[in-house]
Amino acid sequence: MSEKPCPQCQKELVWQEGRYVCEACHQAYLHQADCPDCGKPLEKLNACGAASFFCNHCNELKSRSRAIRRFEAVSH
């Protein structure tokens, strides 16, 4: 897994209990993907070991490489 920096303090995030956690600033994050065309959240589809995305707003499949990735802060 590649290193993912905390959006707040840039320290490395750690994967714990289904989310990323920054041990330095004690913030938890979900890794989200947005549509590159409309900016709405994408739905992740897993099939046969491959992941792709579907945009419910555009009603289209979107390539994983085109998805706009972001971290969304969540409460512990």
Buried (B, 14 or more C-beta within 10 A) or exposed (E): EEEBEBBBEEEEBEEEEEBBBBEEEEBBBEEBBBBBEEEEBBEEEEEEEEEBBBBEEBEEEBEBEEBEEEBEEEEE
